[in-house]
Amino acid sequence: MPKNASPKPTILLIAPLQLAGPSATNIVGGNRVMADEQVRELSRRGFNLEAIDTSGGVTNLSPWQIRLRRLARFLRVAWGAAQKLRRSDVAFLIIASYSAISLAAFFWVACKIARRPLVVRITGGDLRMDYLQYGALARWLAHRTWMRAALVYVETQQLYRDFDNPPNFRWFPNTRDLAPPAAIRRDKVNKLIFLARLEMDKGLAEALEASRHLPENCHLNVFGPRMSDADFSLFDGHPRASYGGVLAPTEIPQAMSEHDLLVYPSYFRSEGYPGAILEAFQCGVPVVAARWGGVSELVEHEVNGLLIEPRSASAVRSAIARLLADPELYRRLCAGAARRGEYFRSANWYDSVAADLRGLCRNG
């Protein structure tokens, strides 16, 4: 390093980090994909990255196994913080809102002791719901710990408004940077895709029921890890749908580009900006999605997709039928999806985050 050169700032990333690959108990979910992207994007912008993995490692376990793993995770994370915080310029925590009351509060205290700024990124769209269910004491604790972090990034615009736009809060949506294998001109709907964790409140039953009524030349391909409540008997004898297993993140661009429409009727409690919808948009694939959570901000009705009422197979069926009967509308949605996907590419968003972090490093 030249004599007068400034060292690279070091970010301690505390997040559920990507594991080797998906399996029945190793679920590569949205938070892990987000953390993996953050490592990549901040490294590209000249930051050194230290890391503490907060993932439980596996899921679909018994309750006592989950409790033991959570205890082991907390001890491992606390030890990692003690070792790494003072070697870092900023601590950056990626966390779901249901864990914020415990882990985020712990890291706020740890950062205060170490005299390091803390940045918190809350994933999903249910922070307000969790906050209201905390109870008075827990809300008091939140206001005096992690909600006072140097920066708090939230995934949806609604969450930013829910807390009356505090000066340390920022809107930082889920982003993607997919490169489709090739530009494809789509004129009609033949191949449909459902891509999500396979659990019932992701709209699996509604998607499968609606697809029973597809024309003979249409088919729904379902991809994703099987969760404990998934009713796979719904596939038995299904004339228009089949299960294709779990896709690795590197397989998604090709798979998405080979389909014409994403079916995503999720009413999952913490739905923010689903990665599957962003991935579809960046491949020029529109979506039929439930009007639910952050999806209502991400999907513009009749511009890049169709929004429907949640928990309704008939609404899913009607939306698909509309696109089958109106190729011109479908083509407009494809163009709108591609435009919307460009807006959520990683580069612009991470440029802004990098500027925030450099400011904290200078002032820390």
VOVEXMAR-242150 format. One record per residue (C-alpha): x, y, z; residue in one letter; residue number from 1. Coordinates in steps of 0.2 Angstrom, whole numbers. Each point is the difference from the previous one (the first is absolute). Layout:
N
[[X, Y, Z], 'a', NUM];
...
! end
This chain:
364
[[0, 0, 0], 'm', 1];
[[7, 17, -4], 'p', 2];
[[6, 10, 15], 'k', 3];
[[-14, 13, 0], 'n', 4];
[[-14, -12, -6], 'a', 5];
[[-15, -2, 11], 's', 6];
[[-4, -18, 6], 'p', 7];
[[-16, -7, -6], 'k', 8];
[[-14, 2, 12], 'p', 9];
[[-6, -16, 8], 't', 10];
[[-18, -5, 2], 'i', 11];
[[-5, -14, 12], 'l', 12];
[[-15, -8, -8], 'l', 13];
[[-11, -9, 12], 'i', 14];
[[-12, -10, -11], 'a', 15];
[[-6, -18, -5], 'p', 16];
[[13, -4, -12], 'l', 17];
[[-2, -11, -15], 'q', 18];
[[4, -18, 2], 'l', 19];
[[7, -13, -12], 'a', 20];
[[-17, -4, -8], 'g', 21];
[[-18, -4, 2], 'p', 22];
[[-7, -16, 8], 's', 23];
[[-15, -5, 10], 'a', 24];
[[7, 7, 16], 't', 25];
[[12, 14, -7], 'n', 26];
[[-12, 12, -7], 'i', 27];
[[7, 14, -11], 'v', 28];
[[-12, 14, 4], 'g', 29];
[[-2, 18, -4], 'g', 30];
[[10, 6, 14], 'n', 31];
[[15, -11, -5], 'r', 32];
[[-1, 6, -18], 'v', 33];
[[0, 18, 6], 'm', 34];
[[15, -2, 12], 'a', 35];
[[9, -9, -14], 'd', 36];
[[-4, 15, -12], 'e', 37];
[[6, 12, 13], 'q', 38];
[[17, -8, 2], 'v', 39];
[[2, 1, -18], 'r', 40];
[[-6, 18, -3], 'e', 41];
[[10, 7, 14], 'l', 42];
[[16, -9, -4], 's', 43];
[[-2, 7, -18], 'r', 44];
[[0, 18, 8], 'r', 45];
[[16, -2, 9], 'g', 46];
[[-5, -6, 18], 'f', 47];
[[8, -14, 10], 'n', 48];
[[-13, -12, 6], 'l', 49];
[[1, -9, 17], 'e', 50];
[[-15, -11, 3], 'a', 51];
[[-10, -9, 14], 'i', 52];
[[-12, -13, -6], 'd', 53];
[[-17, 1, 9], 't', 54];
[[-9, -14, -10], 's', 55];
[[-6, -14, 10], 'g', 56];
[[7, -11, -14], 'g', 57];
[[-15, -11, -2], 'v', 58];
[[-19, 0, 1], 't', 59];
[[-14, -13, 0], 'n', 60];
[[6, -6, 17], 'l', 61];
[[-9, -5, 16], 's', 62];
[[-4, 14, 13], 'p', 63];
[[13, -5, 12], 'w', 64];
[[14, -1, -13], 'q', 65];
[[-5, 17, -6], 'i', 66];
[[2, 7, 18], 'r', 67];
[[17, -8, 2], 'l', 68];
[[6, 7, -16], 'r', 69];
[[-6, 17, 4], 'r', 70];
[[9, 0, 16], 'l', 71];
[[16, -6, -9], 'a', 72];
[[-2, 13, -13], 'r', 73];
[[-2, 14, 13], 'f', 74];
[[16, -6, 9], 'l', 75];
[[9, -1, -16], 'r', 76];
[[-5, 17, -6], 'v', 77];
[[4, 8, 17], 'a', 78];
[[17, -7, -1], 'w', 79];
[[3, 5, -18], 'g', 80];
[[-5, 18, 5], 'a', 81];
[[12, 0, 15], 'a', 82];
[[14, -5, -12], 'q', 83];
[[-4, 11, -15], 'k', 84];
[[-9, 16, 5], 'l', 85];
[[16, 10, 4], 'r', 86];
[[8, -5, -16], 'r', 87];
[[-14, 7, -10], 's', 88];
[[-5, 18, -4], 'd', 89];
[[-19, -3, -1], 'v', 90];
[[-11, -15, 5], 'a', 91];
[[-14, -4, -13], 'f', 92];
[[-14, -12, 6], 'l', 93];
[[-12, -8, -11], 'i', 94];
[[-15, -7, 10], 'i', 95];
[[-18, -4, -2], 'a', 96];
[[-11, 10, 11], 's', 97];
[[-6, -14, 12], 'y', 98];
[[19, -1, 5], 's', 99];
[[3, 18, 2], 'a', 100];
[[-6, 1, 18], 'i', 101];
[[14, -12, 6], 's', 102];
[[14, 0, -12], 'l', 103];
[[-1, 18, -6], 'a', 104];
[[-1, 6, 18], 'a', 105];
[[15, -11, 4], 'f', 106];
[[11, 7, -14], 'f', 107];
[[-5, 18, 4], 'w', 108];
[[7, -2, 18], 'v', 109];
[[15, -9, -7], 'a', 110];
[[3, 14, -13], 'c', 111];
[[-2, 13, 14], 'k', 112];
[[14, -9, 11], 'i', 113];
[[11, -1, -15], 'a', 114];
[[-4, 18, -6], 'r', 115];
[[-4, -6, -18], 'r', 116];
[[-15, 6, -10], 'p', 117];
[[-14, -13, -3], 'l', 118];
[[-10, -1, -16], 'v', 119];
[[-16, -11, 1], 'v', 120];
[[-8, -7, -16], 'r', 121];
[[-18, -7, 4], 'i', 122];
[[-6, -12, -13], 't', 123];
[[-18, -4, -5], 'g', 124];
[[-15, 10, 2], 'g', 125];
[[-7, -3, 18], 'd', 126];
[[11, 11, 11], 'l', 127];
[[-15, 10, 5], 'r', 128];
[[-11, -15, 4], 'm', 129];
[[14, -7, 11], 'd', 130];
[[4, 16, 8], 'y', 131];
[[-19, 2, 5], 'l', 132];
[[1, -18, 8], 'q', 133];
[[16, 3, 10], 'y', 134];
[[-9, 7, 15], 'g', 135];
[[3, 17, 9], 'a', 136];
[[17, -6, 8], 'l', 137];
[[7, -7, -16], 'a', 138];
[[-5, 15, -10], 'r', 139];
[[8, 11, 13], 'w', 140];
[[16, -11, -2], 'l', 141];
[[-1, 1, -19], 'a', 142];
[[-1, 19, 0], 'h', 143];
[[15, 1, 12], 'r', 144];
[[11, -12, -9], 't', 145];
[[0, -5, -18], 'w', 146];
[[-12, 13, -6], 'm', 147];
[[13, 12, 5], 'r', 148];
[[13, -8, -12], 'a', 149];
[[10, 11, -11], 'a', 150];
[[-11, -6, -15], 'l', 151];
[[-15, -11, -1], 'v', 152];
[[-4, -6, -17], 'y', 153];
[[-18, -7, -3], 'v', 154];
[[-6, -10, -16], 'e', 155];
[[-16, 9, -4], 't', 156];
[[-6, 18, -2], 'q', 157];
[[-14, -4, 11], 'q', 158];
[[11, -5, 15], 'l', 159];
[[10, 16, -2], 'y', 160];
[[-17, 10, 1], 'r', 161];
[[-6, -11, 15], 'd', 162];
[[13, 7, 11], 'f', 163];
[[-3, 19, -5], 'd', 164];
[[16, 1, -10], 'n', 165];
[[13, 1, 14], 'p', 166];
[[17, 8, -6], 'p', 167];
[[10, -16, 2], 'n', 168];
[[-12, -11, -10], 'f', 169];
[[2, -3, -18], 'r', 170];
[[-9, -10, -14], 'w', 171];
[[11, -14, -6], 'f', 172];
[[-10, -12, -11], 'p', 173];
[[5, -18, -4], 'n', 174];
[[10, 1, -16], 't', 175];
[[6, -12, -13], 'r', 176];
[[12, 0, -15], 'd', 177];
[[-4, -14, -11], 'l', 178];
[[6, -2, -18], 'a', 179];
[[-12, -10, -10], 'p', 180];
[[8, -12, -12], 'p', 181];
[[-8, 9, -15], 'a', 182];
[[-13, 13, -5], 'a', 183];
[[-16, -10, -3], 'i', 184];
[[-15, 8, -9], 'r', 185];
[[-16, -7, 9], 'r', 186];
[[-16, 0, -9], 'd', 187];
[[-11, -12, 10], 'k', 188];
[[-1, -10, 16], 'v', 189];
[[4, -19, -1], 'n', 190];
[[12, -3, 14], 'k', 191];
[[-3, 6, 18], 'l', 192];
[[11, 0, 15], 'i', 193];
[[-2, 0, 18], 'f', 194];
[[16, 3, 9], 'l', 195];
[[0, 1, 19], 'a', 196];
[[2, -10, 16], 'r', 197];
[[-14, -13, -1], 'l', 198];
[[-11, 5, 15], 'e', 199];
[[-19, 3, -1], 'm', 200];
[[0, 18, 4], 'd', 201];
[[11, 3, -15], 'k', 202];
[[-16, -4, -10], 'g', 203];
[[5, -17, -6], 'l', 204];
[[-17, -7, 1], 'a', 205];
[[-8, 14, -9], 'e', 206];
[[13, -1, -14], 'a', 207];
[[-2, -19, -2], 'l', 208];
[[-19, 1, 0], 'e', 209];
[[0, 14, -13], 'a', 210];
[[11, -9, -11], 's', 211];
[[-11, -15, -1], 'r', 212];
[[-11, 11, -12], 'h', 213];
[[14, 4, -12], 'l', 214];
[[-1, -4, -19], 'p', 215];
[[9, -16, -5], 'e', 216];
[[15, 10, -7], 'n', 217];
[[3, 9, 17], 'c', 218];
[[9, -7, 15], 'h', 219];
[[5, 6, 17], 'l', 220];
[[18, -5, 6], 'n', 221];
[[2, 1, 19], 'v', 222];
[[18, 3, 7], 'f', 223];
[[5, 3, 18], 'g', 224];
[[5, -9, 16], 'p', 225];
[[-14, -10, 8], 'r', 226];
[[-5, 6, 17], 'm', 227];
[[-8, -9, 14], 's', 228];
[[-18, 5, -3], 'd', 229];
[[1, -2, -19], 'a', 230];
[[-14, -12, -6], 'd', 231];
[[8, -10, -14], 'f', 232];
[[-16, -10, -3], 's', 233];
[[-6, 15, -10], 'l', 234];
[[12, -6, -14], 'f', 235];
[[-8, -17, 0], 'd', 236];
[[-7, -3, -18], 'g', 237];
[[1, 19, -3], 'h', 238];
[[-3, 2, -19], 'p', 239];
[[9, 16, -2], 'r', 240];
[[14, 2, 13], 'a', 241];
[[15, -9, 6], 's', 242];
[[14, 3, 13], 'y', 243];
[[17, 3, -7], 'g', 244];
[[10, 0, 17], 'g', 245];
[[11, 14, 7], 'v', 246];
[[10, 12, -11], 'l', 247];
[[17, 7, 5], 'a', 248];
[[1, 19, -2], 'p', 249];
[[11, -3, -15], 't', 250];
[[-13, -10, -9], 'e', 251];
[[-14, 13, 2], 'i', 252];
[[4, 12, -15], 'p', 253];
[[-1, -15, -12], 'q', 254];
[[-16, -7, 8], 'a', 255];
[[-9, 16, 1], 'm', 256];
[[4, 5, -18], 's', 257];
[[-7, -17, -6], 'e', 258];
[[-17, 5, 7], 'h', 259];
[[-13, 13, -5], 'd', 260];
[[-9, 4, 17], 'l', 261];
[[4, 0, 18], 'l', 262];
[[-14, -6, 11], 'v', 263];
[[2, 7, 18], 'y', 264];
[[-16, 1, 10], 'p', 265];
[[9, 1, 16], 's', 266];
[[-8, 6, 16], 'y', 267];
[[15, -4, 11], 'f', 268];
[[0, 11, 16], 'r', 269];
[[17, 9, -3], 's', 270];
[[-1, 2, -19], 'e', 271];
[[11, 15, -5], 'g', 272];
[[7, 1, -17], 'y', 273];
[[1, -18, -5], 'p', 274];
[[16, -5, -9], 'g', 275];
[[-9, -11, -12], 'a', 276];
[[-10, 15, -7], 'i', 277];
[[16, 10, -2], 'l', 278];
[[8, -14, -9], 'e', 279];
[[-15, -3, -12], 'a', 280];
[[0, 19, -4], 'f', 281];
[[18, 0, -4], 'q', 282];
[[-4, -14, -12], 'c', 283];
[[-14, 9, -8], 'g', 284];
[[-13, -11, 8], 'v', 285];
[[-16, 7, 7], 'p', 286];
[[-9, -6, 16], 'v', 287];
[[-17, -4, 6], 'v', 288];
[[2, 4, 19], 'a', 289];
[[-11, 2, 15], 'a', 290];
[[-3, 18, 6], 'r', 291];
[[9, -3, 16], 'w', 292];
[[14, 9, 10], 'g', 293];
[[14, 7, -10], 'g', 294];
[[-5, -8, -16], 'v', 295];
[[-13, 13, -2], 's', 296];
[[14, 13, -1], 'e', 297];
[[11, -11, -12], 'l', 298];
[[-13, -5, -12], 'v', 299];
[[-10, 13, -10], 'e', 300];
[[-16, -7, -5], 'h', 301];
[[-3, -1, -19], 'e', 302];
[[18, 7, -2], 'v', 303];
[[12, -14, 4], 'n', 304];
[[-12, -13, 7], 'g', 305];
[[-18, -3, 7], 'l', 306];
[[-4, 2, 18], 'l', 307];
[[-14, -11, 7], 'i', 308];
[[-9, -3, 17], 'e', 309];
[[10, -12, 11], 'p', 310];
[[-6, -17, 5], 'r', 311];
[[-10, -2, -16], 's', 312];
[[4, -14, -13], 'a', 313];
[[-14, 7, -11], 's', 314];
[[8, 17, 0], 'a', 315];
[[17, -8, -6], 'v', 316];
[[-10, -10, -13], 'r', 317];
[[-9, 16, -7], 's', 318];
[[16, 10, -1], 'a', 319];
[[9, -14, -10], 'i', 320];
[[-15, -2, -11], 'a', 321];
[[0, 19, -3], 'r', 322];
[[18, -1, -6], 'l', 323];
[[-4, -15, -11], 'l', 324];
[[-14, 9, -8], 'a', 325];
[[9, 17, -3], 'd', 326];
[[18, -2, -8], 'p', 327];
[[1, 19, -1], 'e', 328];
[[-2, 2, 18], 'l', 329];
[[13, -14, 3], 'y', 330];
[[13, 9, -11], 'r', 331];
[[-3, 16, 9], 'r', 332];
[[3, -8, 17], 'l', 333];
[[16, -9, -6], 'c', 334];
[[7, 17, -5], 'a', 335];
[[-5, 8, 16], 'g', 336];
[[8, -14, 10], 'a', 337];
[[16, 3, -9], 'a', 338];
[[0, 18, 4], 'r', 339];
[[-5, -3, 18], 'r', 340];
[[14, -13, 2], 'g', 341];
[[13, 13, -6], 'e', 342];
[[-5, 12, 14], 'y', 343];
[[4, -13, 13], 'f', 344];
[[17, -5, -6], 'r', 345];
[[13, 0, 13], 's', 346];
[[12, 13, -6], 'a', 347];
[[-9, 17, 4], 'n', 348];
[[-6, -6, 17], 'w', 349];
[[17, -6, 6], 'y', 350];
[[9, 15, -6], 'd', 351];
[[-11, 10, 12], 's', 352];
[[3, -13, 14], 'v', 353];
[[18, 1, -3], 'a', 354];
[[0, 19, 2], 'a', 355];
[[-10, -2, 16], 'd', 356];
[[13, -12, 7], 'l', 357];
[[15, 11, -5], 'r', 358];
[[-8, 14, 9], 'g', 359];
[[-1, -10, 16], 'l', 360];
[[18, -6, -2], 'c', 361];
[[6, 18, -1], 'r', 362];
[[-11, 6, 14], 'n', 363];
[[2, -16, 11], 'g', 364];
! end
